[in-house]
Amino acid sequence: MSANRSPAPALLWRARLRLAALSLLVMGAILYGAGFAMARLLLQERETSLRRELQTLAGTLHDSLKPSLPSVAVPSAALAAVLPGLCLVGQACPAADALIERHAISAADPSRFQLRIFNARGQLLAASPGAQGPARPEPVWQEQRLPGGERLLSYAIHLHRAHGSGEQDWGTLQISRSLAPLDAEASRLWWLGHGVFALAMAGMALASWWLSGLAMSPLLEAYRRQEQFSADVAHELRTPLANLLALLEIERDASNRSHAATQARVLSAEHSTAAGLDRMLSQGRRLQQLIADLLLLASLERPPTRAHLQRCNLAEICADVLEDFSEAAAAATVTLQAAIEVGDATVLGVDSELSRLLINLLSNALQHSPAGGTVRVGLQRRGREIQLFVQDSGSGVPAEEQGRIFERFHRLDPARSRQQGGTGLGLAIAQVIARRHDGDIRVESTPGHGATFSLQLSVVRRLP
């Protein structure tokens, strides 16, 4: 922010901070919730996959063991021959040396799965080396936390032995798998997710501050405009008030000295008093006009209601305004020319506001046209639009000033404007009226060759 511009009020900056914080909070909550849900879905899918794997392996082993199970469910050599590599209860675990035994063991990888076999009474018969799990094989699914903190997921399935043409309940096969890899993956996801979330929050904090700045920029600009407007109003009101006070002080001093003055001096004082009263009246009228323009500008800044809009003929408005300005133009020795090329230029708007717009443009043109100059007012039809233009023969508007002439209290020649009684609000009022009618006044000018102010409005279709 440049040094010559007033700083934004602390209230607006606090509002921007709150807006950025609320935006960051909402976006952060949405991002965190979405990330948490995605992580939970991923871990649930992995756990479901592990459960399906345990069920598939248990079913395969059941079908493979059913024809080979011994008739009696006890820890015996016959049971050891069915599943080589399992440790029988009460016996030492044998080493698997034969190729067929190593192949049998690989059907249930000891590094991934742990097998335990129970008889029908729930007594343990055999187990994988170092196998741990629930004391009882029921229910079907069990999750257990081991002393070291490791979680163990177990699945139990009833074993049936082929007996003649039927099946015989033999015992229970329990397969367990450690959930340590799943927990490690969950931990990695937690740290990775929160790291990404922290980086995303930092980026979103910057984005929220930037976006809140964009959202607050109209308010900041409005504050600056209001601040400049207040300063301009104070300046414009201070000048005529200072003149009025100075004249009043002169009149008071003249009244105090009137008792000791001669008759000639009295006559001179009376003449001075008349001149002073004329100046006070002029300054008072200027203040009155300024206040009236400010009130009009304030009322025009409110959006128009549909009920206020009516069908207005711009050709008739131009004819009436030109007639009213004929005497003022003659007094200024300026020629008024009408270039109205359309007879019916009906638009939707407010008749009084459109008249005021043209009056302000004409007043500005007469003010800047030299004696013997010409001011042209015209209407042209361009498709579904009507163009209203006012062209003067003055000194023109410099290119660097064309973007500022519609600002309030902005004058190309302040001394000349004040001498002619201008308030500096004419073009600003005209621009506000134009925008209330969905238009925009544009200026085209070459220094030394006058200026042309033009406005385009949409034509209203004729009623059937």
C-alpha positions as CSV (number, residue, x, y, z in Angstrom):
1,M,0.0,0.0,0.0
2,S,1.4,3.3,-1.0
3,A,2.2,5.9,1.6
4,N,-0.2,8.5,0.2
5,R,-3.2,6.3,0.6
6,S,-4.9,6.0,3.9
7,P,-4.5,2.6,5.6
8,A,-7.5,0.3,5.8
9,P,-9.3,0.4,9.2
10,A,-8.4,-2.2,11.7
11,L,-12.0,-3.5,11.6
12,L,-11.7,-4.5,7.9
13,W,-8.4,-6.2,8.5
14,R,-9.8,-8.1,11.4
15,A,-12.8,-9.1,9.2
16,R,-10.4,-10.3,6.6
17,L,-8.5,-12.4,9.2
18,R,-11.8,-13.9,10.5
19,L,-12.9,-14.6,6.9
20,A,-9.6,-16.3,6.1
21,A,-9.7,-18.3,9.4
22,L,-13.3,-19.5,8.8
23,S,-12.4,-20.4,5.2
24,L,-9.3,-22.3,6.4
25,L,-11.4,-24.1,9.1
26,V,-14.1,-25.2,6.7
27,M,-11.7,-26.4,4.0
28,G,-9.5,-28.1,6.7
29,A,-12.4,-29.9,8.2
30,I,-13.6,-31.1,4.7
31,L,-10.0,-32.2,3.8
32,Y,-9.4,-33.9,7.1
33,G,-12.8,-35.7,7.0
34,A,-12.2,-36.8,3.4
35,G,-8.7,-38.0,4.2
36,F,-9.9,-39.9,7.3
37,A,-12.7,-41.5,5.5
38,M,-10.4,-42.6,2.6
39,A,-7.9,-44.0,5.1
40,R,-10.6,-45.9,7.0
41,L,-12.0,-47.4,3.7
42,L,-8.5,-48.4,2.6
43,L,-7.7,-50.1,5.9
44,Q,-11.1,-51.8,6.0
45,E,-10.6,-53.1,2.5
46,R,-7.2,-54.5,3.5
47,E,-8.7,-56.2,6.6
48,T,-11.5,-57.6,4.5
49,S,-9.0,-59.0,2.1
50,L,-7.1,-60.6,5.0
51,R,-10.3,-62.2,6.3
52,R,-11.1,-63.6,2.8
53,E,-7.6,-65.0,2.6
54,L,-8.0,-66.7,6.0
55,Q,-11.4,-68.2,5.0
56,T,-10.1,-69.4,1.6
57,L,-7.0,-71.0,3.2
58,A,-9.1,-72.6,5.9
59,G,-11.6,-74.1,3.4
60,T,-8.7,-75.4,1.2
61,L,-7.1,-77.1,4.2
62,H,-10.4,-78.6,5.3
63,D,-11.0,-80.2,2.0
64,S,-7.5,-81.5,1.8
65,L,-7.5,-82.9,5.4
66,K,-10.9,-84.5,5.4
67,P,-9.9,-87.8,3.6
68,S,-6.7,-88.1,5.6
69,L,-7.7,-87.4,9.2
70,P,-7.1,-90.3,11.6
71,S,-10.1,-92.0,13.2
72,V,-9.2,-90.8,16.7
73,A,-8.5,-87.1,17.4
74,V,-5.4,-87.5,19.6
75,P,-1.8,-86.3,19.3
76,S,-0.4,-89.2,17.3
77,A,2.0,-90.1,14.6
78,A,-0.9,-90.4,12.2
79,L,-1.9,-86.8,12.9
80,A,1.7,-85.7,12.4
81,A,1.7,-87.4,9.0
82,V,-1.4,-85.5,7.9
83,L,0.2,-82.0,8.4
84,P,4.0,-82.3,8.5
85,G,5.7,-79.5,10.5
86,L,3.0,-79.1,13.2
87,C,4.1,-79.6,16.7
88,L,2.1,-82.3,18.6
89,V,1.1,-81.5,22.1
90,G,3.6,-83.0,24.5
91,Q,6.1,-83.8,21.8
92,A,9.1,-82.0,20.4
93,C,8.6,-80.2,17.1
94,P,10.2,-82.2,14.2
95,A,12.4,-80.5,11.6
96,A,11.0,-80.6,8.1
97,D,13.8,-82.0,5.9
98,A,12.0,-83.8,3.1
99,L,11.0,-81.9,0.1
100,I,7.4,-83.1,0.4
101,E,7.3,-82.0,4.0
102,R,8.6,-78.5,3.1
103,H,6.0,-78.4,0.4
104,A,3.3,-79.4,2.8
105,I,4.4,-76.8,5.3
106,S,4.4,-74.1,2.5
107,A,0.6,-74.7,2.1
108,A,0.3,-72.8,5.3
109,D,3.3,-70.4,5.5
110,P,4.4,-70.4,9.1
111,S,5.8,-66.8,8.7
112,R,2.3,-65.6,7.7
113,F,-0.2,-68.0,9.2
114,Q,-0.3,-70.0,12.4
115,L,-2.3,-73.3,12.6
116,R,-3.8,-75.0,15.6
117,I,-5.9,-78.2,15.6
118,F,-8.4,-79.0,18.4
119,N,-10.5,-82.1,19.0
120,A,-14.2,-81.9,19.4
121,R,-13.9,-81.2,23.1
122,G,-11.7,-78.1,22.4
123,Q,-8.4,-79.7,23.5
124,L,-5.3,-78.6,21.6
125,L,-3.8,-81.4,19.6
126,A,-1.2,-79.8,17.4
127,A,0.0,-76.3,16.5
128,S,2.5,-74.5,14.3
129,P,5.8,-73.7,16.0
130,G,5.4,-70.7,18.3
131,A,1.7,-70.5,17.5
132,Q,-0.4,-68.3,19.9
133,G,-4.1,-67.6,20.0
134,P,-7.3,-67.9,22.0
135,A,-7.6,-70.8,24.4
136,R,-10.8,-71.9,22.8
137,P,-11.4,-72.0,19.0
138,E,-14.9,-70.4,19.3
139,P,-16.4,-68.2,18.0
140,V,-15.5,-68.3,14.3
141,W,-13.7,-64.9,14.3
142,Q,-11.6,-63.7,17.2
143,E,-9.2,-60.8,17.6
144,Q,-6.7,-60.9,20.4
145,R,-4.0,-58.5,21.6
146,L,-0.8,-60.4,22.6
147,P,1.3,-59.3,25.5
148,G,3.7,-57.4,23.2
149,G,0.9,-55.3,21.9
150,E,0.6,-57.2,18.6
151,R,-2.9,-58.0,17.3
152,L,-3.8,-61.4,16.2
153,L,-6.8,-62.3,14.0
154,S,-8.1,-65.9,14.2
155,Y,-10.6,-67.9,12.2
156,A,-11.9,-71.3,13.2
157,I,-13.6,-73.9,11.0
158,H,-15.0,-77.3,12.0
159,L,-13.1,-80.3,10.7
160,H,-15.0,-83.3,9.3
161,R,-13.6,-86.7,8.7
162,A,-14.8,-88.8,5.7
163,H,-16.6,-91.8,7.3
164,G,-18.1,-94.2,4.9
165,S,-20.7,-92.5,2.8
166,G,-21.0,-89.7,5.4
167,E,-19.0,-87.2,7.4
168,Q,-18.0,-87.3,11.0
169,D,-17.3,-84.3,13.3
170,W,-13.6,-84.6,14.1
171,G,-12.4,-81.3,15.6
172,T,-11.6,-77.7,14.8
173,L,-9.0,-76.0,12.7
174,Q,-7.9,-72.5,13.7
175,I,-5.9,-70.3,11.5
176,S,-4.4,-67.1,12.9
177,R,-2.6,-64.2,11.3
178,S,-0.8,-61.3,12.8
179,L,-2.3,-57.8,12.1
180,A,1.1,-56.1,12.7
181,P,1.6,-55.4,8.9
182,L,-1.9,-53.8,8.8
183,D,-1.2,-51.8,12.0
184,A,2.1,-50.7,10.5
185,E,0.4,-49.6,7.3
186,A,-2.2,-47.7,9.4
187,S,0.6,-46.0,11.2
188,R,2.3,-45.0,8.0
189,L,-1.0,-43.7,6.6
190,W,-1.5,-41.7,9.8
191,W,1.9,-40.0,9.7
192,L,1.8,-39.5,5.9
193,G,-1.8,-38.3,6.0
194,H,-1.1,-35.8,8.8
195,G,2.0,-34.6,7.1
196,V,0.2,-34.0,3.8
197,F,-2.6,-32.4,5.8
198,A,-0.2,-30.0,7.5
199,L,1.3,-29.0,4.1
200,A,-2.1,-28.7,2.6
201,M,-3.2,-26.5,5.5
202,A,-0.2,-24.2,5.0
203,G,-1.1,-23.9,1.4
204,M,-4.7,-23.4,2.1
205,A,-3.9,-20.7,4.7
206,L,-2.1,-18.7,2.1
207,A,-4.9,-19.3,-0.4
208,S,-7.5,-18.3,2.2
209,W,-5.7,-15.1,3.0
210,W,-5.4,-14.3,-0.7
211,L,-9.0,-15.2,-1.4
212,S,-10.2,-13.2,1.6
213,G,-8.2,-10.3,0.3
214,L,-10.0,-10.6,-3.1
215,A,-13.4,-10.8,-1.3
216,M,-12.5,-7.8,0.9
217,S,-11.0,-5.7,-1.8
218,P,-14.4,-4.2,-2.8
219,L,-15.0,-3.2,0.8
220,L,-11.5,-1.7,1.1
221,E,-12.0,0.2,-2.2
222,A,-15.4,1.4,-1.0
223,Y,-13.8,2.6,2.3
224,R,-11.1,4.4,0.4
225,R,-13.7,6.0,-1.9
226,Q,-15.8,7.0,1.1
227,E,-12.8,8.4,2.8
228,Q,-11.9,10.4,-0.3
229,F,-15.5,11.4,-0.7
230,S,-15.6,12.7,2.9
231,A,-12.4,14.6,2.4
232,D,-13.7,16.1,-0.9
233,V,-17.0,17.1,0.7
234,A,-15.2,18.7,3.6
235,H,-13.1,20.7,1.2
236,E,-16.0,21.7,-1.0
237,L,-18.1,22.8,2.0
238,R,-15.2,24.6,3.7
239,T,-14.5,27.1,0.9
240,P,-18.0,28.7,0.7
241,L,-18.4,28.6,4.5
242,A,-15.0,30.3,4.9
243,N,-16.2,33.0,2.4
244,L,-19.5,33.4,4.3
245,L,-17.7,33.8,7.6
246,A,-15.2,36.3,6.1
247,L,-18.0,38.4,4.7
248,L,-19.9,38.3,8.0
249,E,-16.8,39.5,9.9
250,I,-16.4,42.3,7.4
251,E,-20.0,43.3,7.9
252,R,-19.6,43.2,11.7
253,D,-16.5,45.3,11.6
254,A,-18.2,47.8,9.3
255,S,-21.2,48.0,11.6
256,N,-18.9,48.8,14.6
257,R,-17.2,51.6,12.8
258,S,-20.4,53.1,11.3
259,H,-21.0,55.5,14.2
260,A,-17.7,57.4,13.6
261,A,-17.9,57.4,9.7
262,T,-18.8,60.3,7.5
263,Q,-21.9,60.3,5.2
264,A,-19.7,59.5,2.2
265,R,-18.2,56.7,4.1
266,V,-21.7,55.5,5.1
267,L,-22.7,55.4,1.4
268,S,-19.6,53.5,0.5
269,A,-20.3,51.0,3.3
270,E,-23.8,50.6,2.1
271,H,-22.5,49.8,-1.4
272,S,-20.0,47.4,0.1
273,T,-22.8,45.8,2.2
274,A,-24.9,45.2,-0.9
275,A,-21.9,43.6,-2.7
276,G,-21.2,41.5,0.3
277,L,-24.7,40.3,0.6
278,D,-24.6,39.3,-3.1
279,R,-21.5,37.3,-2.5
280,M,-23.0,35.6,0.6
281,L,-26.2,34.8,-1.5
282,S,-24.0,33.3,-4.2
283,Q,-22.1,31.2,-1.7
284,G,-25.3,30.1,0.0
285,R,-26.8,29.1,-3.3
286,R,-23.7,27.1,-4.1
287,L,-23.9,25.3,-0.8
288,Q,-27.6,24.6,-1.5
289,Q,-26.8,23.2,-4.9
290,L,-24.0,21.1,-3.5
291,I,-26.2,19.6,-0.8
292,A,-28.9,19.0,-3.3
293,D,-26.5,17.1,-5.6
294,L,-25.1,15.1,-2.6
295,L,-28.7,14.1,-1.6
296,L,-29.5,13.2,-5.2
297,L,-26.3,11.1,-5.5
298,A,-27.1,9.3,-2.3
299,S,-30.6,8.5,-3.5
300,L,-29.4,7.3,-6.9
301,E,-27.0,4.8,-5.4
302,R,-30.0,2.8,-4.1
303,P,-31.0,0.1,-6.7
304,P,-34.1,1.1,-8.7
305,T,-37.3,-0.9,-8.2
306,R,-39.2,-2.4,-11.2
307,A,-42.2,-0.2,-10.3
308,H,-40.2,3.0,-11.0
309,L,-39.3,2.0,-14.5
310,Q,-41.4,3.2,-17.4
311,R,-41.3,3.7,-21.2
312,C,-39.3,6.8,-22.0
313,N,-38.7,8.4,-25.4
314,L,-35.2,9.7,-25.6
315,A,-36.1,11.9,-28.6
316,E,-38.7,13.8,-26.7
317,I,-36.3,14.1,-23.7
318,C,-33.6,15.5,-26.0
319,A,-36.0,18.0,-27.6
320,D,-37.2,19.3,-24.2
321,V,-33.7,19.7,-22.7
322,L,-32.4,21.4,-25.8
323,E,-35.3,23.9,-25.6
324,D,-34.6,24.6,-22.0
325,F,-30.8,25.2,-22.7
326,S,-31.4,27.5,-25.7
327,E,-31.2,30.7,-23.6
328,A,-28.1,29.5,-21.6
329,A,-26.4,28.6,-24.9
330,A,-27.3,32.0,-26.4
331,A,-25.9,33.8,-23.3
332,A,-22.7,31.9,-23.7
333,T,-22.6,32.5,-27.5
334,V,-22.5,28.7,-28.1
335,T,-24.5,27.1,-30.9
336,L,-26.7,24.1,-30.0
337,Q,-27.2,21.6,-32.8
338,A,-29.6,18.7,-32.7
339,A,-28.6,15.5,-34.6
340,I,-31.6,13.3,-33.7
341,E,-31.7,10.7,-36.4
342,V,-34.5,8.6,-34.9
343,G,-38.1,9.6,-34.1
344,D,-39.0,6.8,-31.7
345,A,-36.2,6.0,-29.3
346,T,-38.2,4.3,-26.5
347,V,-36.2,2.8,-23.6
348,L,-37.1,1.5,-20.2
349,G,-36.1,3.8,-17.4
350,V,-37.0,6.9,-15.3
351,D,-37.9,10.0,-17.3
352,S,-36.6,12.5,-14.7
353,E,-33.3,10.6,-14.3
354,L,-32.6,10.5,-18.0
355,S,-33.5,14.2,-18.3
356,R,-31.0,14.9,-15.5
357,L,-28.3,12.9,-17.2
358,L,-28.7,14.9,-20.4
359,I,-28.8,18.2,-18.5
360,N,-25.5,17.3,-16.7
361,L,-23.8,16.4,-20.0
362,L,-25.1,19.5,-21.7
363,S,-24.0,21.7,-18.8
364,N,-20.5,20.2,-18.9
365,A,-20.3,20.7,-22.7
366,L,-21.4,24.4,-22.4
367,Q,-19.0,25.0,-19.6
368,H,-16.0,23.7,-21.6
369,S,-17.0,25.2,-25.0
370,P,-15.4,28.6,-25.9
371,A,-17.5,31.5,-27.1
372,G,-18.5,30.9,-30.7
373,G,-18.2,27.1,-30.2
374,T,-20.8,24.4,-31.0
375,V,-22.4,21.7,-29.0
376,R,-24.1,18.8,-30.8
377,V,-26.7,16.5,-29.2
378,G,-27.7,13.5,-31.1
379,L,-29.4,10.1,-31.2
380,Q,-28.4,7.2,-33.4
381,R,-30.0,3.7,-33.8
382,R,-27.5,0.9,-33.7
383,G,-29.4,-2.4,-34.0
384,R,-31.3,-3.0,-30.8
385,E,-29.6,-0.1,-29.0
386,I,-29.9,3.7,-29.1
387,Q,-26.8,5.8,-28.7
388,L,-27.1,9.2,-27.1
389,F,-24.1,11.5,-27.6
390,V,-23.1,15.1,-26.6
391,Q,-20.2,16.6,-28.5
392,D,-18.5,19.9,-27.6
393,S,-15.8,22.0,-29.2
394,G,-13.7,22.7,-26.2
395,S,-10.1,21.9,-25.4
396,G,-10.8,18.2,-24.9
397,V,-9.9,15.8,-22.2
398,P,-6.3,14.6,-21.8
399,A,-5.9,10.8,-22.0
400,E,-4.7,10.5,-18.5
401,E,-7.8,12.3,-17.2
402,Q,-10.4,10.4,-19.1
403,G,-10.6,7.6,-16.5
404,R,-11.1,10.1,-13.7
405,I,-13.5,12.7,-15.0
406,F,-16.5,10.7,-13.6
407,E,-15.1,10.7,-10.1
408,R,-16.8,12.9,-7.5
409,F,-15.5,16.5,-7.2
410,H,-12.9,15.9,-10.0
411,R,-12.4,18.9,-12.2
412,L,-10.2,19.5,-15.2
413,D,-10.1,23.2,-14.3
414,P,-11.1,23.7,-10.7
415,A,-10.9,27.6,-10.7
416,R,-13.1,27.9,-13.8
417,S,-15.6,25.3,-12.6
418,R,-16.1,27.1,-9.3
419,Q,-16.4,30.5,-11.0
420,Q,-19.3,29.1,-13.0
421,G,-21.0,27.6,-10.0
422,G,-20.2,23.9,-10.6
423,T,-20.2,21.4,-7.8
424,G,-17.9,18.8,-9.4
425,L,-20.7,16.2,-9.2
426,G,-22.4,16.6,-12.6
427,L,-20.5,13.8,-14.5
428,A,-20.6,11.5,-11.4
429,I,-24.3,11.8,-11.2
430,A,-24.7,11.2,-14.9
431,Q,-22.6,8.0,-14.7
432,V,-24.6,6.7,-11.8
433,I,-27.8,7.3,-13.7
434,A,-26.4,5.6,-16.7
435,R,-25.5,2.5,-14.7
436,R,-28.9,2.4,-13.1
437,H,-30.2,2.1,-16.7
438,D,-27.8,-0.7,-17.5
439,G,-25.6,1.6,-19.5
440,D,-22.2,3.3,-19.2
441,I,-21.0,6.7,-20.4
442,R,-17.9,6.7,-22.4
443,V,-15.7,9.6,-23.5
444,E,-13.7,10.0,-26.7
445,S,-11.5,13.0,-26.9
446,T,-8.5,14.4,-28.7
447,P,-6.8,17.4,-26.9
448,G,-7.7,20.5,-28.7
449,H,-10.6,19.0,-30.7
450,G,-13.3,18.8,-28.1
451,A,-14.8,15.7,-26.4
452,T,-17.8,13.4,-27.1
453,F,-19.7,11.7,-24.3
454,S,-21.8,8.8,-25.5
455,L,-24.3,6.4,-23.9
456,Q,-26.0,3.3,-25.3
457,L,-29.3,2.0,-24.0
458,S,-31.4,-1.0,-25.1
459,V,-34.5,-0.2,-27.1
460,V,-37.9,-1.4,-25.8
461,R,-39.9,-3.5,-28.2
462,R,-43.1,-2.0,-29.3
463,L,-46.3,-3.3,-27.8
464,P,-48.5,-5.2,-30.2
